[in-house]
Amino acid sequence: MQTYVAARRARILAVTPLLAAVLAGVVPPTPTVAAARWAGPTSRLASVSGEGILFGVAATSTRSAWAVGLTGRVGKPTTLIERWAGGAWKRVPSPASASGGLLDAVAVTSARSAWAAGQTGSLFSSKPATLIERWNGTAWSRVPSPNPVRGGTLYGLAGTSAGSAWAVGQTGGVFNQRPRTLILRWNGTAWKRVPSPNAATPGSWLGAVAVTSARGAWAVGCACNGPSLKTLIERWNGARWRLVPSPNPATGDNVLYGVAVTSARNAWAVGCTDCLGVKPKTLILRWNGTAWKRVPSPNPAPGGTLASVAVTSARNAWAVGFAGDPNHPEPKPVIERWNGARWKLVRSPSLPGGATGRPAALLGVAAASARSAWAVGMSGRIFRIAKPSTVALHWNGTTWK
């Protein structure tokens, strides 16, 4: 039995900054989410596109989408970028780093402009460098990005135009004992670091960002104090980032992994509560224009975590993640939908179980419309003895396939 210590990059592994290291019996104080035990393959997703893990996805229409992640050995991964142009997902060449690298997030502003962000080095690098790549309509190329003295990792990305984009993450690597929030901004010419607040705790990190306009953006993550985890939400008001009060359920150990927004009065944030307990619970917060409030969300029987959220209107939103807890050997994908009144669990493609199956999780979601959405993730384990496979599911307006 393997023990995975899940931090932000684990989103399956218990989710990214949910990925985790292989430190049996050691739980780092930040940004920890859970220590997940895996007894072996348990379930299989229907749509598998190749070897690797997909952490993020962005879509502009039913015929245009991008997904990013990693492929190869986790000790020295290679960036992975796949494109959907109708028919099938195809791998697209991405710049390589001598030390390896991976991509956590992707954002698209037009057919000729897209961004991908992550880090150089391995999942376990103590001093990774920020990594940002750009699509110019023809090819992906690396773009210079600020890098803190202690190194940096980028987990979230959002853009509104070719001249405006945001990237968020943390200083240092996954196992940095005292990470600080990291926010970079693209001004149309270069990426620049922007001052970002930190909670009054030893560590703070940001896992996702969403933008409404040049004067409005949200970033979410975690305020960490050893094993004590609290939700962290920051807002851009056009001049600076500020901390915004956010709910923390009494059960404790609360983390936010995804955020999505449609207007200044409608935004969603998702993650988990009681994240370190034997039965973590899905956590969904909503911004009503005045304050963040918790909204009831379904929970799979063995416990669940939501890794990503996408929204197209006040009546349509998706959240994806995985079911399972630190002692549950059969993590399975979770899909939930907001119908304008409440969140409901939605059936995912058939998942054959038993010893012939494989563990699986969904780590990213994007919606082009109410009738078209993509969810990506992985199936299998992260080590070479059982290489993971990328997973991409599509919502056609009626079912996920």
N, C-alpha and C positions, 0 to 999 in steps of 0.2 A: 504494500500500500504506500502511495506517495503522499507527502504532505506539501501542499502549496501554500505559501504565505501570500495572501492576496492584497495587493496595494492598488493604486489607481489604475494601473494597466491591466489588472486582472479581469476586468469585466467578464470573466467567465471562470475564470480562474478565480474569480469571483468578481471580475470586472476591472478595466484599466483606468484612473491610476489604479484600476483593479488589476495588474499582473504581478505577478508574484514571483517570488524567488523560491528557491528550493532549499530552504533552511529548516530542516526538520526540527520541530520543537521550539523554534525561535520566532517570535512575533515582533517585528520592528514597531516602534511607537508611532511612526508616521510614514506615509499616509495609509495606515492599515485598514482593512475592511474585514477580512475573515481568513481563517486558516481552513482551507477546504481539503477534505480527504477524498481521494478517488480510488475506488476499488478496481477500476478497469473500464473498458468500453461498455456503454449501457444503452445508448439510443442513437438513431441515425436520422439525419435530416434528408429530405427528399432532393433538394437542389444543391449539388456540390460542384464547384467549378475548378478546383485544383488545390495543390498543396499550399498551406499557409493559414494565416488568420486575417480576417478583415475587421478592422476596428471602426471605420467610418464610412459613410455613404452620403452622396448628395445627388439630387435629381432635379431636372428642370422640365422634363416632359416624359411621356411614355417611351420615347425613343432616345432619351439622352440621360445618362447617369454615370457617375464615377464612384469607385470604391477603393479604399486604401488600407494598407496593413503591413504585414511582413511575410516573408517566406524564407525557407532555409533553416539553419540551426539557430536556436534561441540564444546561444552563446555568441553568435556572430550573424545576426539576421541580415537579410537584404530587403530594401524597401520594395513594396508590392503595390502596383497601381493597375486597376482593371477598369475597362470602359464598356458601357452598354450603349450600343447604337442601334438596337433592334436585332433580334435573332439569337444572340449569344453574348456572354461576357468574354472579353478578350484582354489579355495582358498587354500593357503598353510599357515601353522602355522608360525607366526612371533613373535619374543620376545615382551613381553608386559612390559610397564612401569606403576608403580603405579599411576603416574600423567597423564597417557594417552600419546598419541603421534601420529605422522603422518609421512608419507614418501612422499617426493616431486619428487625424481628422482631415476632412476635405471640404472645400466650399467652392461653389460655382457662381459666377456672376453673369456669364454669357457663353456662347459657343466658342469664343476665342479667349476666354479668361477664366482660369480656375487656380485655386491654391491648395496645397497639401502641406501639413505640418507634423512634426514629430521630433525625433532626436537621432543623433549619430551614436554609434557604439551598440552594445548589447542591452538587453532588457535590464541587466543587473549592473550597468556601468555606474561607478561612484561619481564620475564627473563627465556626464555626457554633454554634448553641445547641441544647441537648438538647431533644428533642421527645417527649412522652408523651401518648397519647390513650387514652380509656376508653369502653367500651361498657357502657351501663347497662340493656340489654335492649330499648331503643327507638332510641337514637341514639349516635353517637360524639361526644365532646367533648374538648377539650384540657384537660389537668390540669397545674398548675404543677409544674415540676421544677427541682432545683438545677442551676446552670450555672457551671462553673469560670471563673475570671478570663480564661483563654485560650480560653474556649469549650469545647464538648464534643460528642461524637458517641456515640450508643448503638447497639451492634450486636447485643446479646443480651438476652433477656427470658425470665423464667420465674415462674410463680406457683403456689401451692398452695391458696389460698382468697381470698375477697374482701378479707381483711384482711392478706394477706402476699404480696409479690412482690419480685423482684429485677430490676434492669436493669444491664448492664455495657457498657463501651466504653473510650473514651480521652479525655484532655483534648485540646483543639484539633481541627483538621481532619485530613483524610487525609494531608496533606503536612507536618504538624507534625514538625519535625526531632527533637524530644525528647518524644514523648507519654508520659503517665503513665497508669496504670490508673485507671479511673473506675467506681465501684460505687455504685448508688443503691438504697434500700430503701423499699418501701411498708409503712407500719405500720398501715394501716387508715384513716388520716386524711390523711397527707401523705407525699410522697416526700422522703427525707432522704439526704444523702451519707454514706457509711460509709467509714471509713479502709480502704485497700486497699494491700497490699504491692507493691513493684516489684522487678524483678530488678536485679542489679548491672550494668546495662548502660545506655547513654544513653537508651534508649527501651523502654517496655513498654505493651502494650495487650491488652484482653480482647475476644474475638469472640463468646463464647457462654456461657450459664449454664444449669445444670440443678439442680433442687431435689428433695430427698427428704422433708424435714420442716422444721420451724422450727429444728431444730438441725443440719441437714445440707444443704449445697449445694456445687457445684463450678463453677468458672469456668476457661476455657482461652483461650489466645491465643499471644502471641509476645513474646520478649525480643529486642530488636533492637540490634545494634551495627554501624551502617553496613550493609553487605551481608551481615553474619553474622546469621543468624536461628536462634533456639533456641526449643523448646517452652516454654510457660509454663502452669503449672497452680496454681490456688489453691483452698483449701478453707475453708468456713465451718463452725465447730465449735459454733455456737450463741452464741458470745461475740465472736469476731473472725475475720478472714480471715488465713490463713497460706499461705506458699509451700510446695508439696509437690514433692519430687524427681520428675522426669519423664524418660523415655528420650529421647535424641537420637542417632539413627543416625549412624554414622561418616561417611556421605556429606555431612552438614551441611545447612545451610539448611532448618531444620525449622519448620513452622508448624502450629498447631491452629486449626481453624475451627468445629468443632461438638462438642457434648458432650451425652450423654443418660444417664439413670440410672433404675434400677428399685428399688434398695435400697442400704443402706449398704455392701453387699459386691459390688455389680454396677454398673459404669459403663463407658461407652465414650467415647472422644475420637477425632476424625478430622481429617485435614488432608493435608499432603504433606511429603515429604522430598526433598532435592536440588531444592528449589522453584525455584531460579534456574538450574538446569542445563538442558541440551538435552532431557533426558528425566526430568521430575519423576516421582516415584513416590508412589503412595497410601500414607498413613500411618494406621494404626489402633492405638490403645493401649487396654488394658483394666485397670480397677481390680478387683482380686480381694479387696478388703477389707483388704489390707496394703500393696500397692505397685502402681504402674502398670507394666505390661509391654507390650512391642510384640507384636502378633499378626499373623501372615502375612496379607497381603491381595493380591488379584489386581491386576495392572496392565495397562491397555490398551496396545497396541503402541506408540503414539506418546507414551506417558507419561500420567499422570493425577493429578488433584487431587480430594479429597473435601471438599465444602463443608458437609455437614450429616449428622446421624445421628439416628435415632429407634429406640426400643426398647420392646417390650411385655412381654418376659419374658427369662429366661436363655437361651431357645432361639430367640428371634426378634428380629432387629434389621435395620434398613435403613440404608444409607449412599448418598448421591448426590453427584454432582459432574460433572466433564467430562473428556474425554480430549483431549490436545493438549499442546504445549510451545511455548516462545517462538518457534520457527521453523516451527510446524505450522499451516497455513492452514485446517484443517478440524476445529475443536473439535466434539466430539459428546458427548451425554449419557452418563453412566456411572451404573449402578445396581448395587449389591452387597447381598447378603443373608447374614446370619448364621443358620445352621440349628442352632446348639447345639454344633456341632463345628468348623466352619470358615466362612470367608467365600467366597462364590462370585459371579461376575458373573452378572447376570440380564438377559435380553433386554428391551430397551426397544422401544416401538412403532416400526414401519418408518420409517426415515429416508432418504428419497430423496436421493441424492447428486448430484454433478456440478455444473455451472455454474448449474443452476436451483434448487439447494438453498440453505439458509441455515445459518450457524453457529448452534449451540444449546448450552445448558448447563442443568443442574439445580442450583439454589442452596439449596433448602430441602426438608425432608421431615418428615412427621408421620404417626404410626400410631395409629389408634384401637383396632385389634385385629390379630390375626394374619391376618385376612382383609380388612382395610380399611386402606389407607394412601394418602397423597397426596404427590406430588412436584411442586414448582413451579420455575419459572425463566424463561428467555427464549429467543426465537429471533430472529436478525437482529442488526444492528449498532445502536449507540446514537446515531448521528447522524441528523438529519432526512432525509438523502438515502436512508437505508435504515432506517426506523423499526423498532425492535424490537417484537416481539409477546409478550405474556404466554403462558406455557405452564403447563398443569395436567394432570398424569397421575394416574390412579387405579389402585390395585391392588385387584382384586376377589377375591383369594384364589387366583387361577389365573394371571392375566396383568396386565400394565400396559396401560392404554388411555387 
